Amino acid sequence: MPSLSTPLTARQLAAKADALFTHNEGPTRVDLQVAEDYCKQALALDANDPENWAVFSRLCVAHMVYGYDVSDARYEAAGNAADRAKMAAFWGVEEDDLPRPGLAACELFDSLGEKGGVRGLFVMGANPVVSAPKARVLEQRLARLDLLVVCDMFLSETASLADVVLPVPHFAEEEGTMTNLEGRVLRRHAALTPPPGVRSDLTIMKLIAEALHRPQFVSDEPAAVFEELRLATSGGVADYAGISYARIDAENGVFWPCPDEAHPGSPRLFQERFGTPDGRARFHAVQHRSPAEQPDDEYPLFLTTGRVLVQYQSGSQTRRVPSLLAAEPEPFVEVHPLVAKDSGIEDGELVHVVTRRGRALCKARFRSSIRLDTIFMPFHWGGEGRANSLTNDEVYALTAYILALNQLIGEKDAMTKETLPAVRMPNRDNFITRFPDRI
């Protein structure tokens, strides 16, 4: 009869990972991905063993030396050598002219206005002053920038802080395509003419390209941009090559990916294989970890944030629709009636919600289905009722560790494959000592 093998210990998993990327031949891309899987499993089993963190540290170095960063698929195309060579040839530029992986969103926001950090920010269609964590701190950092430019259809909370605001069309005022959440690529036809002086995002980017003496790289014609997307993605994972305006119109949308015009499209992703080197899915066992902050006598409740049905993201658009605003006109905090009674709070009464980071003013809304130890606030509003003035800026320790390693490895360009096996990064205990505010 078949028998189940004994599960590997955390140390054994870490050792298997270490062997994959420190051998003399140098690791392949698949080696690094498999090693990352082993490291994650090892840390899930025992996150307190310094050796597991040491192996993970060396894996981070290996990813950087061999061309792309650990644990972030968003950077893969920017760092992978084959993909970079393909895009350089497509655009007719030198490979070294293509950008390398940049800052992740949380890193970028943390660097705003700092020495050696981002000094100018160009924001298109986003309102981080309301939607981003650490919103109060972010507001202060935006004020320290040398230049803040915001492109938006409304004067959002972020746009109101900008040095320059460029009005752009609403989605119903411009042509283009949209890939929706089911993977269907649809045409968007302009239903209205934008007001005088309003320029499209593409026009703004084209003008910037011209000012940078690179006019050949940006078109302000949506059809031309989509054609470029088709050609640039051909043969890749995100393949639009078989999708055209004519097919979209004739078939009421085409499902992505679609590698050629004879292909029917892909209404169901991963029917045959997953987007991994061997086509097989990855499963990772996880262990529960408590939140970074626990209730105490001064702050006895958990605060969670989220959405309501009739508002979307920061509410820049939905809060301007009368019917939606009538349904949810203002910020609120959901609280259990028994908890409210203990605090002397009446349903609908204005209350201050206070955390270790600040306070917000909103109306109490009784909800008997909410947990007794928890309150809930939606994050769609700015001003005094902004939920993200209260939210915790802690990140998962593993993420913080990766971000700190990115800063520590300042000499990665000088490393070679031959010196990699000798590289030893700080273990977890050293990391906590050096970066206590990041755990």
C-alpha positions in Angstrom: 0.0 0.0 0.0 1.2 3.5 -0.7 2.4 5.5 2.3 2.8 9.2 2.9 6.3 10.4 3.3 7.3 12.2 6.5 6.9 16.0 6.1 10.1 17.9 5.9 11.1 20.1 8.8 11.6 23.8 8.4 15.4 23.3 8.5 15.2 20.6 5.8 13.1 22.8 3.6 15.6 25.7 4.0 18.5 23.4 3.2 16.8 22.3 0.0 16.3 25.9 -0.9 19.9 26.8 -0.2 21.2 24.0 -2.4 19.2 25.2 -5.3 20.8 28.6 -5.6 24.3 28.2 -4.2 25.7 25.4 -6.4 28.7 26.2 -8.7 26.8 26.3 -12.0 24.6 29.1 -10.8 20.8 28.8 -10.4 18.3 28.9 -13.3 15.2 31.0 -13.1 13.2 27.8 -12.1 15.7 27.0 -9.4 15.1 30.4 -7.8 11.3 30.0 -8.0 11.4 26.6 -6.5 13.8 27.8 -3.8 11.4 30.6 -3.0 8.6 28.1 -2.5 10.8 26.1 -0.1 11.8 29.3 1.8 8.1 30.3 2.3 7.3 26.9 3.6 10.2 26.9 6.0 9.3 30.3 7.4 5.6 29.3 7.7 6.7 26.3 9.8 9.3 28.3 11.9 9.6 32.0 11.5 11.8 32.3 14.6 14.7 30.2 13.4 17.6 32.5 12.4 18.9 30.0 9.9 15.7 30.0 7.9 15.9 33.8 7.7 19.6 33.6 6.7 18.7 31.3 3.8 15.9 33.6 2.7 18.4 36.5 2.9 20.8 34.7 0.5 17.8 33.9 -1.8 17.0 37.7 -2.0 20.6 38.4 -3.0 20.5 35.6 -5.6 17.4 37.0 -7.2 19.0 40.4 -7.4 22.3 39.1 -8.8 20.5 37.0 -11.4 18.2 39.8 -12.6 14.9 40.1 -10.8 13.6 40.6 -7.3 12.1 38.1 -5.0 8.4 37.6 -4.2 7.1 40.1 -6.7 5.9 38.9 -10.1 5.1 42.5 -11.1 8.9 43.1 -11.6 9.5 39.9 -13.6 9.1 41.5 -17.0 11.3 44.4 -16.1 14.1 42.2 -14.8 14.0 39.0 -16.9 16.8 39.1 -19.5 14.8 37.4 -22.3 11.8 39.7 -21.9 14.1 42.8 -21.8 15.9 41.8 -25.0 12.5 41.3 -26.7 11.2 44.7 -25.7 14.4 46.4 -26.5 14.3 45.0 -30.0 10.6 45.8 -30.4 11.1 49.5 -29.5 14.5 49.7 -31.3 16.5 50.8 -28.3 19.5 49.5 -26.4 18.6 47.0 -23.6 20.4 49.2 -21.1 18.0 52.0 -21.9 15.1 50.0 -20.5 14.3 50.8 -16.8 15.1 48.3 -14.1 12.5 47.3 -11.5 11.6 50.4 -9.5 10.1 51.1 -6.1 7.0 49.2 -5.0 4.1 51.4 -4.0 4.7 51.4 -0.3 8.4 52.1 -0.9 7.6 54.9 -3.2 5.2 56.6 -0.8 7.8 56.2 2.0 10.4 57.9 -0.1 8.4 61.0 -1.0 10.3 64.2 -0.2 13.1 62.3 1.5 16.8 62.8 0.8 17.6 60.5 -2.2 13.9 59.8 -2.6 11.2 60.9 -5.0 11.1 64.6 -5.4 8.5 64.9 -8.1 5.3 62.8 -8.5 3.0 62.5 -11.5 -0.4 61.0 -10.5 -2.9 59.8 -13.0 -6.4 58.8 -11.9 -5.5 58.0 -8.3 -6.4 59.6 -5.0 -4.0 58.2 -2.4 -4.7 60.9 0.1 -7.9 59.0 0.8 -7.2 55.4 -0.3 -3.6 54.8 0.8 -2.6 53.7 4.3 -0.8 56.2 6.5 -2.9 58.8 4.8 -2.1 61.5 7.3 1.7 60.9 6.9 1.3 60.6 3.1 -0.4 64.0 3.1 2.6 65.5 4.8 5.1 63.9 2.5 3.2 65.1 -0.6 3.6 68.6 0.7 7.4 68.2 0.8 7.7 67.3 -2.9 9.3 69.8 -5.3 6.5 69.1 -7.8 3.2 67.3 -7.6 1.1 66.9 -10.8 -2.3 65.3 -10.8 -4.3 64.2 -13.8 -8.0 63.7 -12.9 -11.5 64.4 -14.0 -12.4 65.9 -10.6 -10.5 68.0 -8.1 -9.9 65.1 -5.7 -8.4 65.4 -2.2 -5.0 64.6 -3.8 -5.5 67.0 -6.7 -6.3 69.8 -4.3 -2.7 69.5 -3.0 -1.1 69.5 -6.4 1.1 72.2 -7.9 -0.4 71.5 -11.3 -3.8 69.8 -12.1 -4.4 68.6 -15.6 -8.1 67.9 -16.4 -8.7 64.6 -18.3 -11.8 63.1 -19.9 -14.2 60.8 -18.2 -14.3 57.2 -19.5 -17.5 58.1 -21.5 -15.7 61.0 -23.2 -12.9 59.0 -24.9 -12.3 56.0 -27.1 -10.3 52.9 -26.2 -10.6 49.4 -24.9 -11.1 47.8 -21.4 -10.2 44.3 -20.2 -12.8 43.5 -17.5 -12.5 41.2 -14.5 -13.7 38.1 -16.5 -10.9 38.7 -19.1 -13.1 40.0 -21.8 -11.6 42.8 -23.9 -14.3 45.4 -24.8 -14.4 48.5 -26.9 -15.2 51.8 -25.3 -16.9 54.4 -27.5 -17.0 58.1 -26.6 -20.6 59.0 -25.8 -19.8 62.7 -25.0 -17.4 65.3 -26.2 -15.1 66.5 -23.4 -15.1 70.2 -22.4 -12.7 72.6 -24.2 -9.1 72.3 -23.0 -9.5 68.8 -21.6 -6.8 66.5 -23.0 -6.7 62.7 -22.9 -4.2 60.7 -20.9 -2.5 59.7 -24.1 -2.2 63.2 -25.4 -0.6 64.3 -22.1 1.9 61.4 -22.2 2.6 62.2 -25.9 3.4 65.8 -25.0 5.7 64.7 -22.2 7.4 62.3 -24.6 7.9 65.1 -27.0 9.4 67.4 -24.3 11.8 64.5 -23.5 12.8 64.2 -27.2 11.2 60.8 -27.5 8.1 61.5 -29.6 8.3 58.2 -31.5 7.4 56.1 -28.4 3.9 57.5 -27.6 0.9 57.9 -29.8 -2.3 59.8 -28.8 -4.4 57.5 -31.0 -6.0 54.7 -29.0 -6.2 52.4 -32.0 -2.4 52.8 -32.6 -1.7 52.1 -28.9 -3.8 49.0 -29.0 -2.0 47.8 -32.1 1.3 48.3 -30.3 0.0 46.3 -27.4 -0.9 43.4 -29.7 2.5 43.3 -31.2 4.4 43.8 -28.0 2.6 41.0 -26.1 2.7 38.4 -29.0 4.1 35.2 -27.7 4.0 36.2 -24.0 1.8 35.2 -21.2 -0.4 38.3 -21.6 -1.0 37.8 -25.3 -3.3 40.2 -27.1 -2.0 39.4 -30.6 -5.2 37.8 -31.9 -7.5 40.6 -30.7 -8.4 43.4 -33.0 -11.0 46.2 -33.0 -12.9 44.4 -35.7 -13.0 41.1 -33.7 -14.1 42.9 -30.6 -17.0 44.6 -32.4 -18.0 41.4 -34.2 -17.9 39.1 -31.2 -19.1 41.4 -28.5 -15.6 41.2 -26.9 -12.8 38.8 -27.0 -11.4 36.9 -24.1 -7.7 37.4 -23.2 -5.2 35.8 -23.8 -5.7 35.3 -27.5 -2.4 34.5 -29.3 -3.6 34.7 -32.9 -6.7 35.7 -35.0 -7.8 32.1 -35.4 -7.8 31.5 -31.6 -11.2 31.6 -30.0 -9.9 33.4 -26.9 -9.7 32.1 -23.4 -13.0 32.4 -21.4 -11.5 30.2 -18.7 -8.0 30.8 -17.5 -5.8 27.9 -16.3 -8.0 25.3 -17.9 -4.9 23.4 -19.2 -2.1 24.8 -17.1 -1.2 27.5 -14.6 1.2 30.4 -15.3 4.2 28.7 -13.7 7.2 27.2 -15.4 5.9 23.6 -15.1 2.2 24.6 -15.6 1.3 23.3 -12.1 -0.3 25.3 -9.4 1.5 26.3 -6.2 -0.1 25.7 -2.8 1.4 27.2 0.4 0.3 26.1 3.9 0.0 29.1 6.2 -0.2 29.5 9.9 -2.4 32.1 11.6 -0.6 35.2 12.9 -2.3 37.7 15.1 -2.5 41.3 14.1 0.5 43.5 14.8 -1.5 45.4 17.3 -3.8 43.9 20.0 -6.5 45.6 22.0 -5.6 46.9 25.4 -7.3 48.9 28.1 -6.8 52.2 26.3 -7.8 50.8 22.8 -10.1 47.9 23.6 -11.5 47.2 20.0 -10.2 46.0 16.6 -10.8 48.4 13.7 -11.4 47.0 10.3 -11.9 49.0 7.1 -13.5 48.1 3.8 -16.1 49.1 1.2 -19.8 49.7 0.9 -21.9 48.7 -2.1 -22.7 52.1 -3.6 -19.3 53.8 -3.2 -16.1 52.9 -5.0 -12.5 53.3 -3.9 -11.9 56.9 -2.7 -15.3 58.0 -3.9 -14.0 60.7 -6.3 -16.7 59.7 -8.8 -19.3 57.9 -6.9 -19.7 60.6 -4.2 -20.7 63.0 -7.0 -23.6 60.8 -8.3 -26.7 62.0 -6.5 -28.5 58.7 -6.3 -25.3 57.0 -4.9 -24.7 59.8 -2.5 -28.3 59.6 -1.3 -27.8 55.9 -0.5 -24.5 56.4 1.4 -24.0 60.2 2.0 -21.4 60.2 4.7 -18.7 58.2 6.6 -19.8 56.0 9.5 -18.6 53.5 11.9 -20.4 50.2 12.5 -20.6 49.2 16.2 -22.4 46.5 18.0 -25.4 47.9 20.1 -24.1 46.3 23.3 -20.6 47.9 22.8 -22.3 51.2 22.0 -24.4 51.0 25.2 -21.3 50.4 27.3 -19.8 53.6 25.8 -23.0 55.7 26.1 -23.3 56.0 22.3 -26.7 56.4 20.5 -27.4 55.1 17.0 -26.7 57.9 14.5 -24.7 60.0 17.0 -21.5 61.7 15.9 -18.5 60.0 17.5 -14.8 60.2 17.5 -13.0 57.0 16.4 -9.5 57.1 18.0 -6.5 54.8 17.3 -2.8 55.1 18.2 -2.4 57.1 15.0 -5.2 59.7 15.1 -8.9 60.2 15.1 -11.8 60.5 12.7 -15.3 62.0 13.1 -18.3 60.1 11.8 -21.7 58.8 12.8 -22.3 55.6 14.7 -24.3 52.9 13.0 -25.6 50.0 15.1 -25.1 46.6 13.6 -26.0 43.5 15.6 -24.1 41.2 13.2 -20.7 42.7 13.9 -18.4 41.1 16.5 -18.4 42.6 19.9 -14.6 43.2 19.8 -14.6 44.9 16.4 -15.8 48.1 14.7 -15.9 48.8 11.0 -15.3 51.9 8.9 -15.5 52.3 5.1 -12.6 54.2 3.5 -14.4 56.1 0.7 -14.4 59.5 2.4 -11.7 62.1 3.1 -11.7 64.9 5.5 -12.6 64.4 9.2 -14.2 61.0 8.4 -11.1 59.5 6.6 -10.7 55.9 7.8 -7.1 55.8 6.6 -6.1 58.5 9.1 -6.5 55.6 11.7 -5.1 52.6 9.9 -2.0 50.8 11.1 1.0 51.2 8.9 2.6 47.9 9.9 3.3 45.4 7.1 3.7 41.7 7.3 7.2 41.0 8.7 8.3 39.0 5.6 7.4 41.9 3.4 9.3 44.4 5.6 12.3 42.1 5.6 12.4 42.0 1.8 12.1 45.8 1.6 14.9 46.3 4.1 17.1 43.9 2.2 16.6 45.9 -1.0 18.0 48.8 0.8 20.8 46.9 2.5 22.1 45.3 -0.7 23.6 48.5 -2.2 26.5 46.8 -3.8 24.5 44.2 -5.7 25.7 45.5 -9.1 29.3 44.6 -8.0 28.4 41.1 -7.1 29.1 38.2 -9.4 27.8 34.7 -9.7 31.2 33.4 -8.5 31.0 35.4 -5.2 27.3 34.6 -4.6 27.8 31.5 -2.4 30.0 33.5 0.0 27.4 36.2 0.5 25.9 36.2 4.0 23.1 38.6 4.9 21.8 39.4 8.4 19.7 36.7 10.1 16.3 37.6 11.5 17.6 38.6 15.0 20.1 41.0 13.5 17.4 42.4 11.3 15.1 43.0 14.2 17.9 44.8 16.0 18.7 47.0 13.0 15.1 47.6 11.9 12.8 47.3 15.0 10.3 49.7 13.5 9.7 47.4 10.5 8.5 44.3 12.4 
